[in-house]
Amino acid sequence: MKNWKRTFIILIFLFHSLCCIKCFSFLFSKPEEKARKYLKLSFEEYKNAIKINPNDTQLIEEYERLLKSYLGETEAKVELLLIFKEINLQPKINELLIEIVLNKKEEALKYIEKKIEKSKNISEKINLYSIATEISPQNPLYWFNLGKLLIGINRENEGIEALEKTYKLNFKDVYLFYYLALHSFNKGDYNNAKTYIKEGLEISDDISLHKILLKIYLSEGNKEMAYKEREKIKELIAYEKKRVKAEEEKLVRIPKEKIEGLNPYYFIGVSKEEQKLYIVKFDGYKFLPIKTYNCSTGQEKGDKEKEGDKKTPEGSYILTTKLEDPILPPKYGIAAFPLNFPNPIDKRLNKSGNGIWFHATPIERPPYNSEGCIVVNDKDMKEIMQYIEVGKTFINISADRSFLNFSDFKKIKETIDNWKMAWESKNIQNYIEFYDENFLSDGKNKKLWKSHKERINRNKTFIKVEIKDLQIIPYGKTKLGFLVIAFFIQEYSSNNFSSKTKKILYLVKRNNNWKIICEEVI
């Protein structure tokens, strides 16, 4: 009992000390800093009070006077509009809109556009664009951006309504025609979808539009036109690959020592700290960042630990499949690629959860805005997809961009080569030396793995292993140590068995050497 009381007193003391530190920090702030903090708090409290008491005229007038002195008359009215939009108080909205349209239309729109640019809140952006469309209903860009935002948060019907208004205003954009065509296709209205596709293709020979057209012809049983569309899609893919290759050749390289037997390959690197996505190429010498894009990861920072924690996992994952329309809901944009999370390392570390995707979105997501997925906008995904080969391309997610500094290719390549030779030699003692003491795969630790391989080898007169398309991808720091992935096509043959599989070796760094800590067959 005494120990419990002592612990409670210590906790109270620590809490009090923390509060005191914060108080002292505020007390010794500059006067202008204190004033700004008080003013910001005052604005927030007024907003909350108006939401609770929207018919309190005196309260609204007080808040408006305060806003006018701080922001200006027109800006104050826009801020009030936002509150009324949030609580759906239509009479007040109409009253303010009439006043703004008659007197301060351009000034209000300028303030709304600035506020949209700064805002990191999607709901606030939707309300701002909604206000903008009511002030200036003939501006197609407002309707277009509002439509994309609504689709991006899974309010598809409202989003399509906004995009249809954009279309009536004679706005020309490939993505406008893509989403309208996709919506019509999903409803079974093929004629309308074809109209949108035709208009979109007049702007750009877009592969996404051709893919919808192919699906229409297949649904209609029009084999001849379906064949033409397939050929057209192949042609566009080939052209894009050629363009990407030409761009890469312009990059300046300062080659170091070439790693023999390791062919060029790509992977995707994500820096959560920067909210950036990199296309990374191993060019035979080192990792080379080819392109960089903005991205959005989980709302909560840190490595994913359990289902529903809104964190993005850290490590390296293979993009297992590609999901596209019409299976894919429009809020996921033009494509989505599920990750193999949780992988064997995650499971060993007791991480849980599922449904982690790398996917697109019709909108510009603010930083740290996903449920745990990695998200880019549609335009960027269209470019990124040129570097993705499903079942072969990896995505490395880390707190920073440490994946660009990795350089231990030669030693890992030698480890893989020597492991392969030890396996072929059937010398089990040499072979097992390549495995870490913490090895675990298919429920077998190092000792059981050795026994398993000894039992298999008894009936072998020879073993031949070929390793093709080897990729070495950094994984990152874990509780098991610093890991890398070796991914390759394995062709195995012996006197009584042969197979061809995709394999991942998870290797851990121990005393400047690399040891296998897990094996996985894909």
Secondary structure per residue as TSV (DSSP state, phi and psi in degrees):
chain	resnum	aa	ss	phi	psi
A	1	M	-	360.0	-41.7
A	2	K	H	-62.2	-42.5
A	3	N	H	-61.5	-40.6
A	4	W	H	-62.1	-44.9
A	5	K	H	-63.2	-41.0
A	6	R	H	-62.8	-44.2
A	7	T	H	-62.2	-42.8
A	8	F	H	-62.9	-42.5
A	9	I	H	-63.9	-40.9
A	10	I	H	-63.1	-43.7
A	11	L	H	-62.4	-42.8
A	12	I	H	-60.8	-42.7
A	13	F	H	-62.7	-44.0
A	14	L	H	-64.8	-41.7
A	15	F	H	-63.3	-43.6
A	16	H	H	-62.9	-40.7
A	17	S	H	-62.9	-42.6
A	18	L	H	-62.3	-45.5
A	19	C	H	-60.8	-40.5
A	20	C	H	-63.7	-41.1
A	21	I	H	-60.0	-45.3
A	22	K	H	-63.8	-41.4
A	23	C	H	-62.8	-47.0
A	24	F	H	-61.3	-39.9
A	25	S	H	-59.5	-44.0
A	26	F	H	-69.5	-41.3
A	27	L	H	-59.9	-36.1
A	28	F	T	-93.6	9.1
A	29	S	S	-68.9	159.6
A	30	K	-	-66.8	151.2
A	31	P	H	-55.8	-41.6
A	32	E	H	-66.5	-33.0
A	33	E	H	-66.8	-42.3
A	34	K	H	-61.6	-42.7
A	35	A	H	-61.4	-43.7
A	36	R	H	-64.2	-40.0
A	37	K	H	-64.3	-43.6
A	38	Y	H	-63.9	-40.6
A	39	L	H	-66.0	-43.6
A	40	K	H	-61.2	-44.1
A	41	L	H	-62.9	-38.9
A	42	S	H	-62.7	-44.0
A	43	F	H	-58.9	-46.1
A	44	E	H	-63.0	-40.9
A	45	E	H	-68.5	-38.4
A	46	Y	H	-62.2	-43.6
A	47	K	H	-58.1	-48.6
A	48	N	H	-61.6	-41.3
A	49	A	H	-65.1	-40.6
A	50	I	H	-67.8	-37.5
A	51	K	H	-62.8	-34.5
A	52	I	H	-79.2	-37.1
A	53	N	-	-125.3	68.5
A	54	P	T	-66.8	-15.5
A	55	N	T	-98.3	6.4
A	56	D	-	-82.3	94.2
A	57	T	H	-60.6	-41.9
A	58	Q	H	-62.3	-41.5
A	59	L	H	-62.6	-43.7
A	60	I	H	-65.3	-41.3
A	61	E	H	-64.3	-40.5
A	62	E	H	-59.7	-48.0
A	63	Y	H	-63.0	-41.5
A	64	E	H	-64.4	-41.6
A	65	R	H	-60.3	-43.0
A	66	L	H	-63.1	-45.0
A	67	L	H	-64.2	-42.5
A	68	K	H	-58.2	-43.5
A	69	S	H	-68.0	-27.0
A	70	Y	H	-95.2	-40.0
A	71	L	T	-111.4	-38.8
A	72	G	-	126.8	163.4
A	73	E	H	-64.9	-51.2
A	74	T	H	-64.5	-44.3
A	75	E	H	-60.2	-37.6
A	76	A	H	-62.5	-40.6
A	77	K	H	-66.9	-37.9
A	78	V	H	-63.6	-42.4
A	79	E	H	-63.2	-38.3
A	80	L	H	-66.4	-40.4
A	81	L	H	-56.5	-41.5
A	82	L	H	-61.2	-41.9
A	83	I	H	-64.2	-44.9
A	84	F	H	-67.2	-33.0
A	85	K	H	-64.1	-42.0
A	86	E	H	-62.5	-35.9
A	87	I	T	-103.0	6.7
A	88	N	T	57.0	50.3
A	89	L	-	-98.0	82.2
A	90	Q	H	-60.9	-43.1
A	91	P	H	-57.0	-43.4
A	92	K	H	-66.1	-38.5
A	93	I	H	-61.6	-49.6
A	94	N	H	-58.8	-43.1
A	95	E	H	-59.8	-46.8
A	96	L	H	-70.6	-38.0
A	97	L	H	-62.0	-43.3
A	98	I	H	-59.7	-44.9
A	99	E	H	-61.5	-44.2
A	100	I	H	-68.4	-46.7
A	101	V	H	-61.3	-38.3
A	102	L	H	-74.7	-31.6
A	103	N	H	-118.4	-39.1
A	104	K	-	-135.8	42.1
A	105	K	H	-59.7	-56.4
A	106	E	H	-64.6	-39.9
A	107	E	H	-63.2	-41.3
A	108	A	H	-66.0	-43.1
A	109	L	H	-64.0	-37.6
A	110	K	H	-63.5	-41.8
A	111	Y	H	-67.7	-41.0
A	112	I	H	-61.4	-44.6
A	113	E	H	-62.2	-41.5
A	114	K	H	-63.6	-41.6
A	115	K	H	-67.0	-39.1
A	116	I	H	-60.8	-44.4
A	117	E	H	-60.7	-37.5
A	118	K	H	-84.3	-26.6
A	119	S	-	-66.7	138.9
A	120	K	-	-111.8	9.9
A	121	N	-	-108.8	117.2
A	122	I	H	-64.4	-41.0
A	123	S	H	-61.6	-40.8
A	124	E	H	-65.2	-40.7
A	125	K	H	-61.8	-41.4
A	126	I	H	-60.3	-45.7
A	127	N	H	-63.1	-38.8
A	128	L	H	-66.3	-45.0
A	129	Y	H	-65.9	-36.2
A	130	S	H	-61.9	-42.9
A	131	I	H	-64.1	-41.9
A	132	A	H	-61.4	-39.8
A	133	T	H	-68.1	-28.4
A	134	E	H	-78.3	-31.6
A	135	I	H	-77.0	-39.5
A	136	S	-	-132.3	75.4
A	137	P	T	-68.3	-12.5
A	138	Q	T	-93.2	3.7
A	139	N	-	-89.7	106.2
A	140	P	H	-67.6	-27.1
A	141	L	H	-65.5	-36.0
A	142	Y	H	-63.7	-45.3
A	143	W	H	-64.1	-39.9
A	144	F	H	-62.3	-49.9
A	145	N	H	-67.3	-36.2
A	146	L	H	-64.0	-44.0
A	147	G	H	-60.1	-44.6
A	148	K	H	-64.3	-40.7
A	149	L	H	-62.6	-43.5
A	150	L	H	-65.0	-41.7
A	151	I	H	-63.5	-38.7
A	152	G	H	-64.0	-21.9
A	153	I	T	-110.4	22.0
A	154	N	T	72.8	24.6
A	155	R	-	-104.6	66.0
A	156	E	H	-62.6	-46.7
A	157	N	H	-60.9	-42.7
A	158	E	H	-65.4	-39.7
A	159	G	H	-62.6	-43.4
A	160	I	H	-64.8	-38.9
A	161	E	H	-57.6	-43.9
A	162	A	H	-65.7	-39.7
A	163	L	H	-69.3	-34.3
A	164	E	H	-65.3	-35.7
A	165	K	H	-66.8	-37.7
A	166	T	H	-59.8	-44.5
A	167	Y	H	-62.2	-42.5
A	168	K	H	-64.4	-24.2
A	169	L	T	-87.3	12.5
A	170	N	T	64.3	34.9
A	171	F	-	-81.4	138.3
A	172	K	-	-116.3	113.5
A	173	D	-	-157.0	134.9
A	174	V	H	-56.3	-41.8
A	175	Y	H	-68.8	-30.1
A	176	L	H	-60.2	-49.0
A	177	F	H	-69.6	-33.0
A	178	Y	H	-62.7	-50.4
A	179	Y	H	-70.3	-34.7
A	180	L	H	-69.1	-40.6
A	181	A	H	-65.8	-41.5
A	182	L	H	-63.4	-43.1
A	183	H	H	-62.7	-43.9
A	184	S	H	-64.9	-40.9
A	185	F	H	-61.1	-45.1
A	186	N	H	-64.7	-26.6
A	187	K	H	-84.0	-8.2
A	188	G	T	85.9	9.2
A	189	D	-	-91.0	78.1
A	190	Y	H	-68.0	-34.9
A	191	N	H	-64.0	-44.4
A	192	N	H	-64.5	-41.9
A	193	A	H	-59.4	-43.0
A	194	K	H	-62.5	-37.5
A	195	T	H	-61.5	-47.8
A	196	Y	H	-62.9	-41.2
A	197	I	H	-63.8	-44.0
A	198	K	H	-58.4	-45.9
A	199	E	H	-66.9	-37.4
A	200	G	H	-65.9	-40.2
A	201	L	H	-69.6	-19.9
A	202	E	H	-70.0	-25.4
A	203	I	H	-83.4	-47.2
A	204	S	-	-153.7	140.9
A	205	D	-	-76.9	71.8
A	206	D	-	-84.7	129.5
A	207	I	H	-65.1	-34.8
A	208	S	H	-64.8	-38.2
A	209	L	H	-67.6	-40.3
A	210	H	H	-63.4	-34.7
A	211	K	H	-66.6	-39.3
A	212	I	H	-65.7	-41.3
A	213	L	H	-61.8	-39.7
A	214	L	H	-59.9	-44.5
A	215	K	H	-64.3	-35.4
A	216	I	H	-63.9	-47.3
A	217	Y	H	-64.1	-37.4
A	218	L	H	-65.8	-40.8
A	219	S	H	-65.0	-34.3
A	220	E	H	-81.8	-10.6
A	221	G	T	76.2	20.8
A	222	N	-	-88.8	86.7
A	223	K	H	-64.6	-39.4
A	224	E	H	-62.8	-48.1
A	225	M	H	-71.1	-33.1
A	226	A	H	-63.1	-41.2
A	227	Y	H	-61.2	-45.2
A	228	K	H	-61.2	-40.4
A	229	E	H	-66.6	-40.4
A	230	R	H	-58.6	-45.7
A	231	E	H	-63.8	-38.6
A	232	K	H	-64.7	-42.2
A	233	I	H	-63.9	-42.5
A	234	K	H	-59.8	-41.9
A	235	E	H	-63.1	-43.0
A	236	L	H	-67.1	-39.2
A	237	I	H	-63.2	-44.0
A	238	A	H	-63.0	-41.2
A	239	Y	H	-63.2	-42.9
A	240	E	H	-65.9	-39.7
A	241	K	H	-63.2	-39.6
A	242	K	H	-64.4	-41.4
A	243	R	H	-64.6	-43.9
A	244	V	H	-60.9	-43.1
A	245	K	H	-62.8	-41.7
A	246	A	H	-63.6	-38.4
A	247	E	H	-64.2	-42.7
A	248	E	H	-63.7	-36.4
A	249	E	H	-66.0	-19.5
A	250	K	T	-78.5	-18.1
A	251	L	S	-67.8	139.6
A	252	V	-	-82.3	126.8
A	253	R	-	-117.7	141.9
A	254	I	-	-119.6	85.9
A	255	P	-	-62.4	142.3
A	256	K	-	-104.6	-140.6
A	257	E	S	-77.7	125.3
A	258	K	-	-72.2	138.9
A	259	I	-	-90.9	105.7
A	260	E	T	-64.4	138.5
A	261	G	T	81.1	5.9
A	262	L	-	-118.9	102.8
A	263	N	-	-79.0	158.9
A	264	P	-	-59.8	147.0
A	265	Y	E	-157.4	166.0
A	266	Y	E	-115.4	153.4
A	267	F	E	-146.5	167.7
A	268	I	E	-104.1	131.3
A	269	G	E	-113.6	134.6
A	270	V	E	-120.4	124.9
A	271	S	E	-103.4	106.5
A	272	K	T	-65.4	-36.3
A	273	E	T	-62.5	-41.8
A	274	E	T	-87.1	-16.5
A	275	Q	T	54.9	48.4
A	276	K	E	-126.3	147.9
A	277	L	E	-118.9	131.9
A	278	Y	E	-114.8	137.8
A	279	I	E	-90.0	118.9
A	280	V	E	-114.8	133.1
A	281	K	E	-116.8	132.4
A	282	F	E	-89.1	115.4
A	283	D	-	-99.9	15.2
A	284	G	S	103.3	-13.8
A	285	Y	S	-124.2	-46.6
A	286	K	S	-160.6	177.4
A	287	F	E	-81.8	132.7
A	288	L	E	-126.6	116.3
A	289	P	E	-70.8	119.8
A	290	I	E	-88.5	-47.7
A	291	K	E	-145.4	157.4
A	292	T	E	-130.7	140.0
A	293	Y	E	-136.6	154.8
A	294	N	E	-73.5	146.2
A	295	C	-	-145.0	171.4
A	296	S	B	-131.0	133.3
A	297	T	-	-117.7	-168.7
A	298	G	B	-54.6	148.7
A	299	Q	S	-62.1	-30.6
A	300	E	S	-101.1	140.6
A	301	K	-	-84.0	164.0
A	302	G	S	97.7	171.6
A	303	D	-	-76.5	142.1
A	304	K	-	-63.8	136.1
A	305	E	-	-122.9	-36.4
A	306	K	S	-147.5	160.7
A	307	E	T	-59.6	134.1
A	308	G	T	84.0	6.1
A	309	D	S	-83.9	-0.2
A	310	K	-	60.2	29.1
A	311	K	-	-109.1	151.3
A	312	T	-	-94.2	130.6
A	313	P	-	-64.7	154.5
A	314	E	-	-114.5	133.2
A	315	G	E	147.6	-165.6
A	316	S	E	-118.0	132.5
A	317	Y	E	-135.2	145.8
A	318	I	E	-87.9	141.9
A	319	L	B	-82.3	106.1
A	320	T	-	-79.7	-38.5
A	321	T	-	-146.9	169.1
A	322	K	-	-119.4	127.4
A	323	L	B	-110.7	132.3
A	324	E	-	-135.3	175.6
A	325	D	T	-61.9	153.6
A	326	P	T	-88.9	-1.0
A	327	I	T	-66.9	-36.6
A	328	L	S	-82.5	123.6
A	329	P	-	-59.1	142.6
A	330	P	G	-55.5	-26.4
A	331	K	G	-63.6	-19.2
A	332	Y	G	-91.1	10.7
A	333	G	T	71.0	-154.6
A	334	I	T	-78.4	-17.9
A	335	A	-	-165.3	156.3
A	336	A	E	-142.8	144.9
A	337	F	E	-128.9	104.4
A	338	P	E	-62.8	145.6
A	339	L	B	-99.7	154.9
A	340	N	-	-83.0	52.1
A	341	F	-	-98.0	134.5
A	342	P	S	-82.5	136.5
A	343	N	-	-89.0	178.7
A	344	P	H	-57.7	-32.1
A	345	I	H	-69.6	-44.8
A	346	D	H	-57.5	-43.1
A	347	K	H	-64.2	-39.0
A	348	R	H	-63.7	-31.7
A	349	L	T	-91.2	12.5
A	350	N	T	60.7	32.1
A	351	K	-	-84.6	145.5
A	352	S	-	-132.6	167.1
A	353	G	-	126.1	172.0
A	354	N	-	-161.5	-178.5
A	355	G	-	69.4	30.2
A	356	I	-	-86.7	118.3
A	357	W	E	-121.9	155.8
A	358	F	E	-103.2	113.6
A	359	H	E	-141.5	167.8
A	360	A	E	-93.7	178.7
A	361	T	E	-158.1	149.6
A	362	P	S	-69.9	-11.8
A	363	I	S	-117.8	172.7
A	364	E	-	-89.4	100.3
A	365	R	-	-70.7	138.0
A	366	P	-	-66.2	162.2
A	367	P	S	-58.9	149.7
A	368	Y	S	50.1	57.8
A	369	N	-	-126.9	5.7
A	370	S	B	-100.3	173.7
A	371	E	S	-84.8	0.1
A	372	G	S	141.5	-14.0
A	373	C	S	-77.3	171.8
A	374	I	E	-106.8	123.0
A	375	V	E	-124.9	134.5
A	376	V	E	-129.0	166.2
A	377	N	E	-79.2	165.9
A	378	D	H	-58.0	-43.6
A	379	K	H	-59.9	-45.3
A	380	D	H	-69.1	-39.3
A	381	M	H	-60.0	-37.0
A	382	K	H	-58.1	-39.6
A	383	E	H	-74.3	-44.9
A	384	I	H	-61.7	-36.0
A	385	M	G	-59.3	-23.0
A	386	Q	G	-65.5	-19.9
A	387	Y	G	-101.7	2.0
A	388	I	-	-103.9	131.3
A	389	E	-	-123.1	110.8
A	390	V	T	-57.2	137.4
A	391	G	T	79.2	4.6
A	392	K	T	-139.2	-29.6
A	393	T	-	-89.4	136.0
A	394	F	E	-106.3	155.8
A	395	I	E	-122.8	123.7
A	396	N	E	-102.3	124.4
A	397	I	E	-114.1	123.7
A	398	S	E	-139.6	165.9
A	399	A	S	-63.8	-40.5
A	400	D	S	-120.9	-158.1
A	401	R	S	-109.7	42.7
A	402	S	G	-62.8	-20.6
A	403	F	G	-60.9	-22.6
A	404	L	G	-77.4	-17.8
A	405	N	G	-93.5	0.0
A	406	F	-	-68.8	139.4
A	407	S	-	-145.2	5.6
A	408	D	-	-88.1	37.0
A	409	F	H	-62.9	-47.1
A	410	K	H	-60.1	-45.8
A	411	K	H	-66.1	-39.7
A	412	I	H	-68.1	-41.6
A	413	K	H	-60.1	-42.6
A	414	E	H	-64.2	-39.3
A	415	T	H	-61.0	-44.9
A	416	I	H	-63.6	-44.2
A	417	D	H	-61.8	-44.2
A	418	N	H	-70.2	-35.4
A	419	W	H	-60.7	-45.2
A	420	K	H	-60.3	-44.8
A	421	M	H	-66.8	-38.0
A	422	A	H	-65.3	-38.5
A	423	W	H	-63.6	-46.1
A	424	E	H	-65.5	-31.0
A	425	S	H	-72.6	-16.3
A	426	K	T	64.7	14.0
A	427	N	-	-83.9	97.4
A	428	I	H	-64.3	-31.1
A	429	Q	H	-68.8	-43.2
A	430	N	H	-64.9	-41.6
A	431	Y	H	-62.4	-46.5
A	432	I	H	-71.3	-17.3
A	433	E	T	-64.2	-19.2
A	434	F	T	-82.2	-1.2
A	435	Y	B	-105.5	139.6
A	436	D	-	-73.2	154.2
A	437	E	T	-63.5	-25.0
A	438	N	T	-95.1	17.5
A	439	F	-	-59.4	138.8
A	440	L	E	-153.8	125.1
A	441	S	E	-152.4	132.3
A	442	D	T	52.0	36.7
A	443	G	T	78.2	5.0
A	444	K	E	-108.3	128.3
A	445	N	E	-83.7	-174.2
A	446	K	H	-60.6	-41.8
A	447	K	H	-64.9	-45.4
A	448	L	H	-68.6	-34.5
A	449	W	H	-63.2	-43.2
A	450	K	H	-60.5	-46.8
A	451	S	H	-61.9	-40.8
A	452	H	H	-60.2	-47.3
A	453	K	H	-69.6	-36.6
A	454	E	H	-60.2	-43.3
A	455	R	H	-64.5	-41.2
A	456	I	H	-66.7	-42.8
A	457	N	H	-68.4	-20.4
A	458	R	T	-58.1	-33.4
A	459	N	T	-97.3	12.0
A	460	K	-	-102.2	128.6
A	461	T	S	-91.0	-25.8
A	462	F	-	-154.8	156.2
A	463	I	E	-133.7	131.7
A	464	K	E	-127.4	127.2
A	465	V	E	-125.8	126.0
A	466	E	E	-112.2	136.4
A	467	I	E	-115.7	123.0
A	468	K	E	-125.6	152.5
A	469	D	E	54.4	44.8
A	470	L	E	-66.1	131.8
A	471	Q	E	-121.7	137.9
A	472	I	E	-114.6	117.3
A	473	I	E	-123.1	127.1
A	474	P	E	-64.0	143.3
A	475	Y	E	-103.9	-50.2
A	476	G	E	122.6	-179.3
A	477	K	E	-76.0	135.5
A	478	T	E	-138.0	175.5
A	479	K	T	-67.3	-16.7
A	480	L	T	-88.5	-9.6
A	481	G	E	124.3	-176.0
A	482	F	E	-81.8	125.0
A	483	L	E	-113.7	152.5
A	484	V	E	-132.1	164.1
A	485	I	E	-113.0	136.0
A	486	A	E	-114.6	115.4
A	487	F	E	-115.4	134.7
A	488	F	E	-160.7	166.0
A	489	I	E	-89.0	124.1
A	490	Q	E	-109.9	122.6
A	491	E	E	-109.3	111.3
A	492	Y	E	-110.1	134.8
A	493	S	E	-143.2	146.7
A	494	S	E	-148.9	-177.7
A	495	N	S	-65.1	-21.8
A	496	N	S	-130.8	9.1
A	497	F	-	-162.9	145.8
A	498	S	E	-145.3	151.7
A	499	S	E	-159.4	160.6
A	500	K	E	-133.3	117.9
A	501	T	E	-137.9	162.6
A	502	K	E	-95.2	133.2
A	503	K	E	-130.8	144.0
A	504	I	E	-117.5	126.6
A	505	L	E	-104.6	125.1
A	506	Y	E	-94.4	118.6
A	507	L	E	-112.6	143.1
A	508	V	E	-118.2	143.7
A	509	K	E	-85.8	123.6
A	510	R	E	-132.2	114.6
A	511	N	T	50.1	48.9
A	512	N	T	68.2	10.7
A	513	N	E	-117.3	163.8
A	514	W	E	-114.1	128.6
A	515	K	E	-123.5	146.2
A	516	I	E	-79.1	123.2
A	517	I	E	-107.0	-15.1
A	518	C	E	-164.1	146.6
A	519	E	E	-120.4	144.3
A	520	E	E	-142.5	129.6
A	521	V	E	-97.8	127.0
A	522	I	-	-88.3	360.0
